[in-house]
Amino acid sequence: MTLWPAPPVTRSLPPGEVHLWRIPLTISSEEISLLHTLLCADEWQRAKRLLDRRKAQDFIVGRGRLRQILASYLHSDPVAIEFTCGMHGKPALTSNALQFNLSHSGAWAVLALRADAAVGVDLERIDPALDYAALAARFFTSAENELLLAAPTAQRRRRFYRLWTRKEALLKGQGRGFSVSAEQEAGDWRLQSFWIAPGYVGTVACAGEIPTLRRWQATEEK
């Protein structure tokens, strides 16, 4: 049984569940062109401002798939979906309480959906050249640095990414900016790591009780 099965044709999101969608960013030019047509004028402009062609393509695929997947739950036209942004840029739907969060890194994106409480998600591709120790010294709390240094040297890089995604997912779920000095407390939030592909680390953050986590593989939407 695959960890990321094809989704059901009829989709619903009951209270107490979080749905994670694994989205491949490398797709055909025809699919990219189709997804481009789903974007609003602001999204078009954001894509145009990305001078790196790969980053622009990843943005188009991520936002296009986001619209398609949300529309499949809301039974609406992907083009008709409207977004608003919170204080720190966390997007939300203007006319529905469905909570969502999107993250992408490398060849993959992941979308988290929840009906009854806030959710955040972060995905990172492990970079073997990253100076993770410098980032940890700058951004991690003393407790996080202790956890990092407690790992065997050979496992420390992966431990860094696990801690990093936990921090990012929590802050994204809470709609807060990344703070260098503030001690970040999970409080009543629950953090769960997940596997998406070799060489990647992901974490989903959920407010309140631990939900049932369901995984789906994003495919071409008709």
N, C-alpha and C positions, 0 to 999 in steps of 0.2 A: 504494500500500500504506500503510495507516494505521500510525502509530507505536504505537498502543494497540489492537490487535485484540481481538476477542472470544476468551475463553479456550477451550481444548479441553475437551470434556466429561469425559474421563478425564485426571486431573492427576497428575503425578509431579514430584519435585524431585531430579534427579540431583546427585551431588557435582560441584562446580565450576560450578554455576549459581546465580544470584540471580534470583528472580522479583519484579518490581515490579508492583503492582496500583494502578491509578488508580481512585479511588472518588469518585463525585459525591456531595456531601452534600445537595444539593437534590433531594429525591425526594417522592413522593406521601405523603399522610397515611396511606394504607392500608399502604404499605411501612414507614413509621416505626412504626406500631402492631405490625406483624409482627415487626420487629427488636426492639422493646421486650420482646416475650415471650421472646426468647432470652437476655436478660440475667439474671445471677445477682442475689441479694439485695443484695450489696455494690454492684454496678453500678447497680442501681435507686436505691439511696440516694445514690450519687455524682451521678446525674442529677438527683435531687430537690434536692440542695444547690446546683445551678447555677441562680441566680435569673434569669439572662438566658435567655429561651426559646430563642433561636437557639443559644446555647452548649450548652444541654441537648439540643437536637435533634441537633447535630453529634456530641455524645458518644454518643448512642444509635445513630446511624447508623454511626459509626466502630467502636464496639465490636460492634454487631450484625454488620456486614460482616466484621469480623475473625473472629468466631466462625464465620460461614458459610464463609469462604475457608479457614480452618484445617481445618474439618471436611471440606472437599472433598479435601484432601490426606491427612488422617488416616483418612478413611472412617469418620467417627464422627458422632454427633449434636451439633450446635452447642451445645445446652444442656448437654451432658455435659462440655464442655471446662473444665478447671480451670487457673487461673493462680496463680503465685507471684511475688513481687517481690524484686529484689536490694536492695543497700544503698541505692542512690540511686533506687529506684523503677522500675527497668527490669523490665518483666514478662517472664515465661518460662512455658513449659508445665510442669506438675508431673510429667507422665508420658511426655514425649517430648522428644528432643534437637533437634527442629526449632527453628531460631532465627527470630525475627521482630522487627520494629520498625515502629511506626505513627506517622505524623505528619499533622497537618491544619492548614490555613490557608485562610481565605476560603471558597470554594465547593468545595474539593477536599481529599481525604485521599489519602495514599499508604502502601501497605503493602509492606515488603520482607521476603522469605522466603529462608532459606538452610538447607541440610541439614547442611553439614559444617564450618561456622565461624561466628563471630559476625558480626552485621551491624547497622548503624545507618542511619537515614534521617532527613532533615529537609527540610521543605517550607515555603516562605515566600511569601506574597503581597507584592509590592512596594508599599509605602505611600509615595506621593509626598510626604506631609507629615511623614514620620518624620525626626527629627533624627539621622540616621545618624552624623554626625561625632562627636556626644557619646557615642554608644554605642561607636563604634570607639575613642575615646580612653580609655574606661573598661575595655573588655573585650578589645581586640585586643592582641596582642604587638607589639613594635617591628617585627618582620618583616612582620606582617600589615598594619600601618599604612603601611609603606613600599610594599607592593603596592597598597594602596588609593589612596595619593596619586600613584602612578605612572600611574594611569588618567586619561585626559582628563576634564575636569570633567563633561561631558555623560554620560559613562559611569560616573561614580564611584558613583552610587547602586546600579546593578546590580552593580558590582564588590563593593560592601559586602555585598549579599545573598548573592553567591556565596561570599565568604569566611566569612560568618556561617553559612551552611548547611553548609559544609565543617567548621567547628569543631563545630557542634551534632551533625552526623551522626557524627563521630568520637567525641565524648564519649558520645553515646547508645549507640553500638556497644560502647564499652568499659565501659559501665555506670558512668560516673564523673559526679560533680557538676560544674557549671560553675564554674570557678575564675577569679577576677579577676586573680590575680597569677602563677599558674603558667604556665610556657612549655609549650604543648601540642605534643607531637611525635607525628607519625603512626607512626613506627617501621615495622613491617611491614604497616601498614594501607594500603589503596588507596582513593583517593577518586575518585568519578566523578560529574560533574554530569549532570543530565537535564532534558529539557523536558517539562512536563505540560500547560501552557496558557499563552496570552499573559498577561504580567504576573506570572508565578510563576517562582521559582527553586528547584531541588531538588538535593540531593546524597545519594548513597548511599556509605557507608563499609563496606569489606569487609576482614576480617582475612585475611592471607596472600596467596596468589596472586590475580591479577586474574581474576575469574570471568566467565563468559558471562552477559550481562544480557538477560533476557527480560521484555517488557512485556505486561501484560494489562489490559483494561478490565473493571472489575467491573460485572456486570449483576445483575438480580434472580435470586437463587438459588431454585430450586424445592425 
